[in-house]
Amino acid sequence: MVRRDSNRVATAGRVINCRLATVNIKDSLASHPLCLFRNHVCSAKRELSHFPSIILIGEMCWVGGMREYCIKLPDRPGEMARLCEALAENQINILTAAAMTATGAVLAIVTEDSETTIAVLDSLGHEYHVEEVLLVTLPHQPGALAGLSRTLANAGINIKSIYIMSKDESQGVIAFTVDDVEAAREMI
C-alpha cells in the first residue's frame, strides 16, 4: 500500500514564497548558498530576536521545494541499491539520507524533485510517506542545535527528523521535519 500526503504532493510544483529571518549575519544574503540554490535569490527578510546569529528558511526558495520520503523497504541485500538506481535513472539527486533496520528497513531521503520521486516510488511499489522539509543555517558551535530544538520544544513543536545537509568551519545547514509545519513557519 502506498501512502502520500495529498496536500503536500498537490502543492509540489507551485512557487512558494520565501521568508528569511536574519540576525547578526555579516555575510551578504545574496551570496548565501541556500538563497542561490536553483538560481533563485530570496528577497524577503525580517529580524527574529530569539534565534541569534541564525538564518532560517521557513518556506522553500524554489519551485516545488524539498521533501522527505520515508520509505519502507524489505530488509534484505540489494533493496536500497535497487531504489537508488531507479532514482538515478530518473535524474533524481538524493540530497541527504538516513537508514535504519531496528524495526524493519526504513530509508529516509530528501530530494527536490517531488513529482519524479513520487513516480519512481509508486513504480517500485514501496510504502512511503512524504513530509515537507524546513532548512536552517546554524553557527557551527556548541549549543546552536540545542537553542533551535529548545525554541521549537517551548512552542510545542516536535522535531520528527533531522539531517545535516552541509557544514563548514563557521556554519552548518540543517534540514528537519516537524509535526506542525504551519506553527514552525509562524515562528520564522
ROZA-405124 format. One record per residue: residue number from 1; x, y, z of N, C-alpha, C, O in turn. Coordinates in steps of 0.001 Angstrom, whole numbers, always signed. Layout:
<rs>
<r NUM,<X,Y,Z>,<X,Y,Z>,<X,Y,Z>,<X,Y,Z>>
...
</rs>
This chain:
<rs>
<r 1,<+845,-1184,+0>,<+0,+0,+0>,<+885,+1240,+0>,<+1804,+1349,+812>>
<r 2,<+618,+2153,-887>,<+1392,+3383,-984>,<+587,+4505,-363>,<-583,+4697,-695>>
<r 3,<+1214,+5251,+544>,<+541,+6373,+1175>,<+1255,+7655,+800>,<+2482,+7689,+699>>
<r 4,<+487,+8701,+597>,<+1061,+10002,+307>,<+280,+11057,+1063>,<-898,+10872,+1368>>
<r 5,<+933,+12151,+1359>,<+257,+13306,+1922>,<-245,+14124,+739>,<+534,+14827,+95>>
<r 6,<-1538,+14038,+451>,<-2067,+14648,-769>,<-1912,+16159,-782>,<-1721,+16733,-1854>>
<r 7,<-1985,+16829,+365>,<-1772,+18273,+387>,<-357,+18629,-33>,<-152,+19550,-824>>
<r 8,<+604,+17913,+485>,<+1984,+18231,+164>,<+2307,+17888,-1284>,<+2997,+18645,-1967>>
<r 9,<+1818,+16769,-1742>,<+2078,+16386,-3122>,<+1400,+17359,-4067>,<+1972,+17736,-5089>>
<r 10,<+181,+17768,-3731>,<-559,+18673,-4606>,<+117,+20030,-4716>,<+1,+20694,-5746>>
<r 11,<+822,+20452,-3670>,<+1456,+21764,-3727>,<+2818,+21725,-4390>,<+3371,+22777,-4709>>
<r 12,<+3371,+20551,-4604>,<+4669,+20460,-5264>,<+4540,+21039,-6665>,<+3584,+20746,-7383>>
<r 13,<+5499,+21852,-7043>,<+5488,+22434,-8368>,<+4960,+23857,-8411>,<+5113,+24532,-9428>>
<r 14,<+4338,+24337,-7325>,<+3922,+25734,-7339>,<+5011,+26571,-6691>,<+5814,+26058,-5912>>
<r 15,<+5041,+27834,-7006>,<+6050,+28708,-6423>,<+5632,+29027,-5002>,<+4524,+29508,-4764>>
<r 16,<+6508,+28762,-4071>,<+6243,+29036,-2666>,<+7073,+30248,-2279>,<+8270,+30297,-2560>>
<r 17,<+6444,+31228,-1636>,<+7167,+32432,-1244>,<+8267,+32096,-257>,<+8123,+31186,+560>>
<r 18,<+9339,+32814,-333>,<+10473,+32588,+556>,<+10460,+33633,+1648>,<+10326,+34826,+1376>>
<r 19,<+10600,+33185,+2889>,<+10735,+34111,+4006>,<+12039,+33792,+4709>,<+12343,+32629,+4975>>
<r 20,<+12792,+34805,+5004>,<+14040,+34632,+5739>,<+13974,+35413,+7037>,<+13374,+36487,+7091>>
<r 21,<+14581,+34883,+8070>,<+14789,+35639,+9292>,<+16289,+35740,+9480>,<+16982,+34723,+9455>>
<r 22,<+16799,+36930,+9666>,<+18243,+37084,+9807>,<+18569,+37973,+10988>,<+17885,+38963,+11247>>
<r 23,<+19603,+37614,+11689>,<+20082,+38405,+12803>,<+21591,+38246,+12880>,<+22090,+37120,+12881>>
<r 24,<+22322,+39340,+12944>,<+23770,+39335,+13158>,<+24546,+38498,+12146>,<+25537,+37867,+12513>>
<r 25,<+24130,+38476,+10905>,<+24850,+37750,+9875>,<+25654,+38754,+9074>,<+25083,+39670,+8482>>
<r 26,<+26975,+38600,+9044>,<+27837,+39553,+8365>,<+27889,+39326,+6865>,<+28031,+40278,+6098>>
<r 27,<+27776,+38073,+6440>,<+27855,+37777,+5009>,<+26616,+38290,+4292>,<+25534,+38359,+4877>>
<r 28,<+26774,+38638,+3059>,<+25665,+39104,+2233>,<+24669,+37976,+2010>,<+25055,+36866,+1645>>
<r 29,<+23388,+38259,+2229>,<+22361,+37248,+1983>,<+22332,+36840,+524>,<+22030,+35691,+202>>
<r 30,<+22642,+37769,-351>,<+22594,+37449,-1782>,<+23598,+36374,-2160>,<+23396,+35664,-3145>>
<r 31,<+24682,+36240,-1393>,<+25676,+35227,-1722>,<+25506,+33950,-907>,<+26285,+33009,-1058>>
<r 32,<+24489,+33912,-43>,<+24278,+32729,+782>,<+23915,+31544,-106>,<+23050,+31675,-972>>
<r 33,<+24560,+30377,+88>,<+24330,+29245,-806>,<+22884,+28771,-855>,<+22427,+28316,-1905>>
<r 34,<+22156,+28864,+246>,<+20765,+28422,+214>,<+19900,+29345,-625>,<+18948,+28895,-1262>>
<r 35,<+20220,+30626,-633>,<+19418,+31566,-1400>,<+19717,+31479,-2880>,<+18884,+31859,-3703>>
<r 36,<+20883,+30988,-3232>,<+21214,+30856,-4640>,<+20879,+29477,-5171>,<+20987,+29220,-6371>>
<r 37,<+20473,+28595,-4282>,<+20131,+27238,-4687>,<+19070,+27292,-5773>,<+18040,+27945,-5601>>
<r 38,<+19302,+26630,-6862>,<+18389,+26580,-8001>,<+18205,+27953,-8631>,<+17147,+28232,-9195>>
<r 39,<+19219,+28821,-8547>,<+19215,+30133,-9192>,<+18068,+31031,-8744>,<+17616,+31885,-9507>>
<r 40,<+17607,+30851,-7550>,<+16533,+31693,-7036>,<+17076,+32456,-5843>,<+17548,+31841,-4887>>
<r 41,<+17022,+33755,-5873>,<+17526,+34565,-4771>,<+16365,+34953,-3872>,<+15362,+35496,-4337>>
<r 42,<+16506,+34669,-2576>,<+15471,+35032,-1617>,<+15493,+36541,-1420>,<+16564,+37147,-1384>>
<r 43,<+14326,+37145,-1294>,<+14299,+38589,-1173>,<+13668,+39086,+120>,<+14091,+40115,+647>>
<r 44,<+12680,+38392,+639>,<+12006,+38878,+1838>,<+12809,+38512,+3071>,<+13277,+37380,+3195>>
<r 45,<+12975,+39462,+3988>,<+13693,+39166,+5223>,<+13135,+40001,+6372>,<+12589,+41085,+6165>>
<r 46,<+13280,+39482,+7565>,<+12897,+40221,+8757>,<+13726,+39701,+9918>,<+14291,+38610,+9848>>
<r 47,<+13796,+40481,+10982>,<+14615,+40069,+12114>,<+13804,+39227,+13087>,<+12588,+39370,+13212>>
<r 48,<+14515,+38355,+13764>,<+13904,+37449,+14717>,<+14821,+37395,+15931>,<+15958,+36935,+15826>>
<r 49,<+14340,+37858,+17086>,<+15222,+38035,+18232>,<+15587,+36739,+18943>,<+16651,+36678,+19560>>
<r 50,<+14765,+35707,+18888>,<+15055,+34510,+19680>,<+15906,+33484,+18942>,<+16107,+32387,+19462>>
<r 51,<+16413,+33794,+17755>,<+17361,+32944,+17046>,<+18598,+33767,+16707>,<+18812,+34066,+15533>>
<r 52,<+19424,+34149,+17685>,<+20582,+34976,+17361>,<+21539,+34263,+16417>,<+21804,+33070,+16564>>
<r 53,<+22046,+35002,+15457>,<+23051,+34519,+14503>,<+22592,+33309,+13699>,<+23390,+32418,+13407>>
<r 54,<+21337,+33272,+13347>,<+20802,+32143,+12587>,<+20078,+32669,+11355>,<+19359,+33667,+11428>>
<r 55,<+20266,+32005,+10241>,<+19429,+32262,+9072>,<+18438,+31117,+9002>,<+18827,+29949,+8991>>
<r 56,<+17171,+31447,+8955>,<+16136,+30422,+8846>,<+15452,+30541,+7502>,<+15135,+31648,+7066>>
<r 57,<+15225,+29450,+6856>,<+14405,+29456,+5658>,<+13126,+28737,+6013>,<+13123,+27527,+6242>>
<r 58,<+12043,+29483,+6059>,<+10777,+28930,+6500>,<+9987,+28294,+5394>,<+9263,+27327,+5630>>
<r 59,<+10103,+28802,+4204>,<+9446,+28198,+3060>,<+10495,+28054,+1982>,<+11396,+28884,+1867>>
<r 60,<+10382,+27027,+1211>,<+11408,+26743,+223>,<+11533,+27885,-770>,<+10547,+28530,-1124>>
<r 61,<+12750,+28122,-1210>,<+13057,+29263,-2060>,<+13026,+28912,-3530>,<+13586,+29649,-4342>>
<r 62,<+12400,+27828,-3897>,<+12380,+27430,-5299>,<+11066,+26721,-5596>,<+10291,+26440,-4682>>
<r 63,<+10817,+26439,-6833>,<+9592,+25767,-7236>,<+9613,+24329,-6734>,<+10585,+23609,-6964>>
<r 64,<+8568,+23911,-6062>,<+8446,+22526,-5630>,<+8981,+22270,-4240>,<+8357,+21525,-3485>>
<r 65,<+10098,+22847,-3869>,<+10652,+22661,-2548>,<+11232,+21283,-2330>,<+11175,+20424,-3210>>
<r 66,<+11789,+21081,-1153>,<+12366,+19787,-808>,<+11359,+19008,+21>,<+10570,+19577,+776>>
<r 67,<+11406,+17708,-136>,<+10533,+16818,+607>,<+11355,+15656,+1152>,<+12355,+15242,+566>>
<r 68,<+10902,+15146,+2286>,<+11481,+13939,+2857>,<+10535,+12792,+2523>,<+9318,+12911,+2663>>
<r 69,<+11109,+11691,+2082>,<+10345,+10487,+1772>,<+10839,+9389,+2702>,<+11996,+8979,+2613>>
<r 70,<+9978,+8909,+3591>,<+10318,+7784,+4459>,<+9756,+6540,+3792>,<+8542,+6379,+3667>>
<r 71,<+10649,+5669,+3370>,<+10298,+4540,+2522>,<+10525,+3238,+3279>,<+11614,+2999,+3803>>
<r 72,<+9510,+2409,+3334>,<+9629,+1098,+3963>,<+10144,+126,+2908>,<+9505,-76,+1876>>
<r 73,<+11293,-468,+3168>,<+11920,-1403,+2231>,<+11988,-2795,+2844>,<+12052,-2926,+4066>>
<r 74,<+11977,-3830,+2021>,<+12272,-5166,+2543>,<+13695,-5170,+3118>,<+14605,-4588,+2528>>
<r 75,<+13881,-5815,+4251>,<+15187,-5837,+4921>,<+16029,-6972,+4351>,<+16193,-8019,+4978>>
<r 76,<+16564,-6744,+3145>,<+17409,-7750,+2500>,<+18393,-7047,+1561>,<+18142,-5924,+1123>>
<r 77,<+19498,-7703,+1257>,<+20517,-7087,+404>,<+19962,-6671,-961>,<+19174,-7391,-1574>>
<r 78,<+20388,-5502,-1416>,<+20053,-5035,-2753>,<+18840,-4134,-2859>,<+18644,-3492,-3891>>
<r 79,<+18014,-4066,-1811>,<+16796,-3246,-1903>,<+17121,-1756,-1990>,<+16535,-1043,-2806>>
<r 80,<+18041,-1282,-1165>,<+18413,+126,-1241>,<+19097,+421,-2573>,<+18872,+1477,-3164>>
<r 81,<+19927,-499,-3046>,<+20596,-313,-4338>,<+19570,-193,-5455>,<+19701,+663,-6329>>
<r 82,<+18548,-1047,-5431>,<+17509,-1004,-6471>,<+16779,+340,-6459>,<+16531,+921,-7516>>
<r 83,<+16439,+830,-5278>,<+15764,+2119,-5159>,<+16662,+3254,-5644>,<+16234,+4093,-6437>>
<r 84,<+17903,+3280,-5168>,<+18829,+4356,-5560>,<+19118,+4334,-7056>,<+19250,+5389,-7675>>
<r 85,<+19216,+3161,-7635>,<+19430,+3053,-9084>,<+18231,+3606,-9855>,<+18403,+4303,-10855>>
<r 86,<+17018,+3296,-9392>,<+15818,+3810,-10062>,<+15751,+5332,-9975>,<+15375,+5994,-10943>>
<r 87,<+16114,+5885,-8826>,<+16142,+7340,-8688>,<+17194,+7945,-9612>,<+16933,+8948,-10277>>
<r 88,<+18375,+7346,-9657>,<+19454,+7852,-10516>,<+19067,+7797,-11990>,<+19358,+8728,-12741>>
<r 89,<+18420,+6723,-12405>,<+17975,+6598,-13803>,<+17007,+7710,-14187>,<+16898,+8061,-15361>>
<r 90,<+16307,+8264,-13206>,<+15362,+9347,-13439>,<+15943,+10714,-13076>,<+15210,+11689,-12909>>
<r 91,<+17270,+10769,-12957>,<+17989,+12024,-12700>,<+17582,+12699,-11389>,<+17581,+13927,-11296>>
<r 92,<+17239,+11906,-10386>,<+16886,+12445,-9075>,<+18116,+12392,-8190>,<+18691,+11327,-7967>>
<r 93,<+18509,+13545,-7691>,<+19649,+13648,-6798>,<+19164,+13521,-5357>,<+18271,+14254,-4931>>
<r 94,<+19748,+12603,-4617>,<+19439,+12463,-3193>,<+20318,+13463,-2456>,<+21544,+13355,-2486>>
<r 95,<+19695,+14437,-1794>,<+20430,+15485,-1100>,<+20966,+15022,+243>,<+22035,+15460,+669>>
<r 96,<+20238,+14141,+915>,<+20688,+13539,+2162>,<+19846,+12289,+2403>,<+18763,+12142,+1836>>
<r 97,<+20345,+11404,+3236>,<+19625,+10158,+3506>,<+19995,+9633,+4883>,<+21055,+9948,+5426>>
<r 98,<+19105,+8832,+5431>,<+19356,+8116,+6678>,<+18594,+6803,+6586>,<+17511,+6747,+6004>>
<r 99,<+19158,+5754,+7157>,<+18501,+4448,+7118>,<+18665,+3753,+8457>,<+19628,+3991,+9187>>
<r 100,<+17697,+2883,+8768>,<+17799,+2064,+9969>,<+17038,+770,+9755>,<+16117,+692,+8943>>
<r 101,<+17444,-236,+10500>,<+16794,-1540,+10371>,<+16309,-2084,+11706>,<+16005,-3273,+11800>>
<r 102,<+16228,-1267,+12726>,<+15824,-1742,+14047>,<+14405,-2307,+14047>,<+14135,-3283,+14747>>
<r 103,<+13513,-1723,+13291>,<+12116,-2178,+13243>,<+11710,-2474,+11802>,<+10622,-2090,+11373>>
<r 104,<+12574,-3150,+11058>,<+12389,-3320,+9621>,<+13223,-2264,+8928>,<+13747,-1360,+9579>>
<r 105,<+13349,-2362,+7647>,<+14192,-1409,+6923>,<+13400,-164,+6555>,<+12354,-246,+5911>>
<r 106,<+13909,+982,+6970>,<+13313,+2268,+6617>,<+14424,+3152,+6088>,<+15460,+3317,+6731>>
<r 107,<+14203,+3720,+4915>,<+15144,+4654,+4309>,<+14447,+5991,+4194>,<+13367,+6083,+3610>>
<r 108,<+15055,+7030,+4746>,<+14533,+8390,+4611>,<+15471,+9145,+3684>,<+16678,+9194,+3918>>
<r 109,<+14912,+9734,+2628>,<+15710,+10512,+1689>,<+15086,+11885,+1529>,<+13885,+12059,+1735>>
<r 110,<+15903,+12855,+1163>,<+15428,+14200,+861>,<+15810,+14497,-573>,<+16971,+14368,-960>>
<r 111,<+14811,+14899,-1367>,<+15046,+15293,-2756>,<+14308,+16600,-3013>,<+13522,+17055,-2182>>
<r 112,<+14566,+17198,-4167>,<+13872,+18427,-4521>,<+12937,+18249,-5714>,<+12271,+19205,-6112>>
<r 113,<+12872,+17062,-6288>,<+12007,+16791,-7436>,<+10876,+15878,-6986>,<+10938,+14661,-7167>>
<r 114,<+9848,+16472,-6401>,<+8775,+15709,-5782>,<+8016,+14842,-6776>,<+7781,+13662,-6516>>
<r 115,<+7637,+15405,-7893>,<+6817,+14671,-8859>,<+7524,+13416,-9372>,<+6924,+12342,-9419>>
<r 116,<+8789,+13544,-9753>,<+9531,+12399,-10278>,<+9839,+11391,-9178>,<+9762,+10184,-9406>>
<r 117,<+10187,+11876,-7988>,<+10457,+10969,-6872>,<+9224,+10122,-6572>,<+9333,+8909,-6390>>
<r 118,<+8072,+10744,-6521>,<+6836,+10013,-6244>,<+6545,+9001,-7343>,<+6117,+7883,-7057>>
<r 119,<+6772,+9379,-8590>,<+6542,+8451,-9706>,<+7436,+7218,-9581>,<+6987,+6095,-9810>>
<r 120,<+8705,+7429,-9216>,<+9634,+6304,-9051>,<+9194,+5427,-7885>,<+9156,+4203,-8013>>
<r 121,<+8862,+6036,-6751>,<+8441,+5255,-5582>,<+7164,+4472,-5877>,<+7035,+3314,-5480>>
<r 122,<+6227,+5103,-6572>,<+4996,+4396,-6944>,<+5298,+3209,-7857>,<+4705,+2141,-7710>>
<r 123,<+6224,+3402,-8804>,<+6539,+2315,-9746>,<+7191,+1125,-9048>,<+7043,-14,-9491>>
<r 124,<+7912,+1387,-7957>,<+8564,+309,-7214>,<+7619,-363,-6218>,<+7900,-1465,-5746>>
<r 125,<+6510,+285,-5899>,<+5509,-317,-5024>,<+5818,-290,-3543>,<+5183,-1013,-2775>>
<r 126,<+6781,+528,-3114>,<+7108,+598,-1690>,<+6115,+1495,-955>,<+5614,+2473,-1509>>
<r 127,<+5842,+1146,+294>,<+5050,+2020,+1154>,<+5935,+3189,+1573>,<+7106,+2993,+1901>>
<r 128,<+5388,+4397,+1564>,<+6165,+5574,+1953>,<+5229,+6686,+2394>,<+4026,+6638,+2138>>
<r 129,<+5786,+7680,+3054>,<+5041,+8906,+3328>,<+5958,+10094,+3078>,<+7183,+9970,+3074>>
<r 130,<+5336,+11246,+2869>,<+6049,+12449,+2446>,<+5909,+13522,+3515>,<+4829,+13715,+4073>>
<r 131,<+6999,+14216,+3797>,<+6993,+15330,+4744>,<+7667,+16535,+4102>,<+8609,+16383,+3324>>
<r 132,<+7192,+17718,+4426>,<+7851,+18942,+3980>,<+9102,+19160,+4823>,<+9096,+18918,+6030>>
<r 133,<+10163,+19612,+4189>,<+11435,+19833,+4867>,<+11657,+21332,+5064>,<+11467,+22121,+4139>>
<r 134,<+12056,+21712,+6266>,<+12470,+23079,+6558>,<+13985,+23091,+6680>,<+14587,+22094,+7078>>
<r 135,<+14594,+24200,+6344>,<+16048,+24332,+6438>,<+16414,+25448,+7394>,<+15703,+26446,+7508>>
<r 136,<+17526,+25267,+8077>,<+18062,+26315,+8940>,<+19580,+26289,+8828>,<+20187,+25219,+8773>>
<r 137,<+20183,+27456,+8796>,<+21634,+27562,+8862>,<+21986,+28009,+10271>,<+21554,+29069,+10722>>
<r 138,<+22767,+27201,+10959>,<+23155,+27476,+12340>,<+24645,+27738,+12418>,<+25410,+27211,+11610>>
<r 139,<+25068,+28547,+13385>,<+26508,+28689,+13598>,<+27096,+27330,+13981>,<+26468,+26572,+14721>>
<r 140,<+28267,+27025,+13495>,<+28927,+25758,+13810>,<+29629,+25926,+15152>,<+30834,+26167,+15212>>
<r 141,<+28851,+25794,+16230>,<+29377,+25969,+17585>,<+28495,+25202,+18563>,<+27324,+24950,+18280>>
<r 142,<+29052,+24834,+19705>,<+28270,+24111,+20701>,<+27030,+24905,+21116>,<+27110,+26111,+21349>>
<r 143,<+25908,+24238,+21205>,<+24678,+24856,+21678>,<+23759,+25400,+20600>,<+22615,+25744,+20895>>
<r 144,<+24222,+25489,+19359>,<+23379,+26058,+18304>,<+22141,+25193,+18064>,<+21024,+25708,+18020>>
<r 145,<+22333,+23896,+17910>,<+21200,+22998,+17698>,<+20345,+22895,+18961>,<+19126,+22748,+18877>>
<r 146,<+20977,+22972,+20121>,<+20228,+22963,+21381>,<+19278,+24157,+21442>,<+18135,+24021,+21877>>
<r 147,<+19750,+25327,+21005>,<+18905,+26520,+21004>,<+17716,+26390,+20078>,<+16596,+26750,+20440>>
<r 148,<+17956,+25876,+18881>,<+16865,+25680,+17928>,<+15855,+24669,+18459>,<+14651,+24923,+18438>>
<r 149,<+16341,+23527,+18934>,<+15422,+22484,+19397>,<+14659,+22923,+20647>,<+13487,+22576,+20797>>
<r 150,<+15293,+23675,+21544>,<+14601,+24170,+22738>,<+13520,+25177,+22354>,<+12421,+25142,+22907>>
<r 151,<+13818,+26069,+21418>,<+12833,+27056,+20978>,<+11617,+26372,+20367>,<+10481,+26745,+20659>>
<r 152,<+11849,+25376,+19522>,<+10734,+24638,+18932>,<+9960,+23873,+20009>,<+8729,+23862,+19996>>
<r 153,<+10672,+23236,+20935>,<+10021,+22486,+22014>,<+9163,+23404,+22881>,<+8039,+23052,+23240>>
<r 154,<+9691,+24579,+23216>,<+8929,+25529,+24033>,<+7652,+25983,+23334>,<+6687,+26366,+23994>>
<r 155,<+7643,+25942,+22015>,<+6449,+26305,+21242>,<+5541,+25094,+21013>,<+4518,+25204,+20337>>
<r 156,<+5915,+23936,+21578>,<+5111,+22731,+21423>,<+5264,+22053,+20072>,<+4405,+21271,+19665>>
<r 157,<+6359,+22352,+19372>,<+6610,+21774,+18050>,<+7594,+20624,+18202>,<+8685,+20801,+18743>>
<r 158,<+7209,+19452,+17728>,<+8052,+18269,+17822>,<+8874,+18101,+16547>,<+8328,+18135,+15445>>
<r 159,<+10178,+17920,+16695>,<+11047,+17621,+15556>,<+10912,+16134,+15267>,<+11155,+15302,+16141>>
<r 160,<+10522,+15799,+14034>,<+10319,+14404,+13649>,<+11575,+13779,+13065>,<+11856,+12606,+13312>>
<r 161,<+12327,+14541,+12298>,<+13583,+14043,+11730>,<+14508,+15223,+11504>,<+14069,+16368,+11397>>
<r 162,<+15795,+14925,+11435>,<+16783,+15990,+11265>,<+17987,+15439,+10508>,<+18390,+14294,+10713>>
<r 163,<+18550,+16257,+9641>,<+19691,+15868,+8815>,<+20693,+17015,+8767>,<+20310,+18184,+8761>>
<r 164,<+21961,+16679,+8733>,<+22988,+17679,+8440>,<+23176,+17667,+6934>,<+23610,+16667,+6362>>
<r 165,<+22847,+18784,+6291>,<+22954,+18875,+4832>,<+24370,+19244,+4406>,<+24905,+18688,+3447>>
<r 166,<+24967,+20180,+5120>,<+26340,+20592,+4829>,<+26865,+21365,+6022>,<+26103,+21819,+6876>>
<r 167,<+28183,+21506,+6065>,<+28784,+22312,+7127>,<+30151,+22770,+6675>,<+30789,+22150,+5824>>
<r 168,<+30583,+23861,+7260>,<+31951,+24320,+7093>,<+32427,+24758,+8472>,<+31793,+24429,+9474>>
<r 169,<+33514,+25483,+8540>,<+34070,+25849,+9850>,<+33192,+26816,+10626>,<+33279,+26864,+11853>>
<r 170,<+32347,+27592,+9946>,<+31574,+28609,+10648>,<+30084,+28303,+10775>,<+29425,+28834,+11669>>
<r 171,<+29539,+27454,+9896>,<+28102,+27205,+9958>,<+27743,+25840,+9390>,<+28525,+25219,+8669>>
<r 172,<+26548,+25392,+9730>,<+26025,+24145,+9194>,<+24603,+24343,+8717>,<+23855,+25137,+9287>>
<r 173,<+24229,+23626,+7678>,<+22862,+23677,+7166>,<+22153,+22414,+7635>,<+22595,+21298,+7364>>
<r 174,<+21054,+22610,+8338>,<+20282,+21523,+8913>,<+18932,+21459,+8201>,<+18277,+22484,+8014>>
<r 175,<+18520,+20266,+7808>,<+17179,+20035,+7272>,<+16403,+19276,+8336>,<+16942,+18373,+8975>>
<r 176,<+15142,+19637,+8528>,<+14360,+18937,+9537>,<+12885,+18935,+9168>,<+12421,+19771,+8393>>
<r 177,<+12158,+17983,+9736>,<+10707,+17939,+9603>,<+10112,+18061,+10997>,<+10724,+17660,+11987>>
<r 178,<+8923,+18613,+11057>,<+8249,+18834,+12336>,<+6804,+18364,+12241>,<+6283,+18126,+11151>>
<r 179,<+6167,+18234,+13403>,<+4774,+17790,+13419>,<+3792,+18907,+13105>,<+2624,+18635,+12828>>
<r 180,<+4239,+20155,+13140>,<+3356,+21291,+12851>,<+4119,+22313,+12014>,<+4704,+23256,+12547>>
<r 181,<+4104,+22114,+10701>,<+4856,+22978,+9786>,<+4353,+24410,+9863>,<+5154,+25345,+9850>>
<r 182,<+3046,+24598,+9941>,<+2491,+25957,+9970>,<+2951,+26710,+11215>,<+3301,+27887,+11126>>
<r 183,<+2956,+26055,+12370>,<+3416,+26712,+13594>,<+4892,+27065,+13491>,<+5307,+28135,+13935>>
<r 184,<+5688,+26174,+12909>,<+7114,+26466,+12732>,<+7295,+27653,+11799>,<+8149,+28504,+12046>>
<r 185,<+6511,+27726,+10735>,<+6593,+28864,+9809>,<+6221,+30168,+10490>,<+6829,+31203,+10218>>
<r 186,<+5228,+30131,+11372>,<+4824,+31346,+12078>,<+5949,+31876,+12952>,<+6045,+33083,+13176>>
<r 187,<+6800,+30988,+13448>,<+7928,+31403,+14276>,<+9021,+32048,+13442>,<+9834,+32816,+13956>>
<r 188,<+9038,+31737,+12165>,<+10131,+32188,+11301>,<+9874,+33587,+10804>,<+10687,+34137,+10061>>
</rs>
